[in-house]
Amino acid sequence: MEQQHARYWRRVLRLTGVLLGVWFVAGLGAGVLFKEQLDAITIPGTGFPLGFWMAQQGSILVFVLIIWGYARKMRALDRDAGVEEDDQ
């Protein structure tokens, strides 16, 4: 049982680390650090530079997808570990 508990927490921490990395790249990387490189690309039909769009709206979309993915993956991890909560 102790080994299963340790495996569960390793998987949770790995998931959290990966999603924090995605958050960092989307929020700081795309919006600030790589803005000049992304501005060389324009969004078809709008003329907006991609760096501007990522800083203003793209990173928010990525954050929402991170939250959705985290909830979905955690539900599966909880179910596999037998610690899921009732949805009632």
Secondary structure as the mmCIF struct_conf table of DSSP 4:
data_model
#
loop_
_struct_conf.conf_type_id
_struct_conf.id
_struct_conf.beg_label_comp_id
_struct_conf.beg_label_asym_id
_struct_conf.beg_label_seq_id
_struct_conf.end_label_comp_id
_struct_conf.end_label_asym_id
_struct_conf.end_label_seq_id
HELX_RH_AL_P HELX_RH_AL_P1 GLU A 2 PHE A 24
HELX_RH_PI_P HELX_RH_PI_P1 VAL A 25 LEU A 33
TURN_TY1_P TURN_TY1_P1 PHE A 34 PHE A 34
HELX_RH_AL_P HELX_RH_AL_P2 LYS A 35 ASP A 39
TURN_TY1_P TURN_TY1_P2 ALA A 40 ALA A 40
BEND BEND1 ILE A 41 ILE A 41
STRN STRN1 THR A 42 THR A 42
TURN_TY1_P TURN_TY1_P3 PRO A 44 THR A 46
STRN STRN2 PRO A 49 PRO A 49
HELX_RH_AL_P HELX_RH_AL_P3 LEU A 50 TRP A 53
HELX_RH_PI_P HELX_RH_PI_P2 MET A 54 GLY A 58
HELX_RH_AL_P HELX_RH_AL_P4 SER A 59 ALA A 81
TURN_TY1_P TURN_TY1_P4 GLY A 82 GLY A 82
HELX_LH_PP_P HELX_LH_PP_P1 GLU A 84 ASP A 86
#
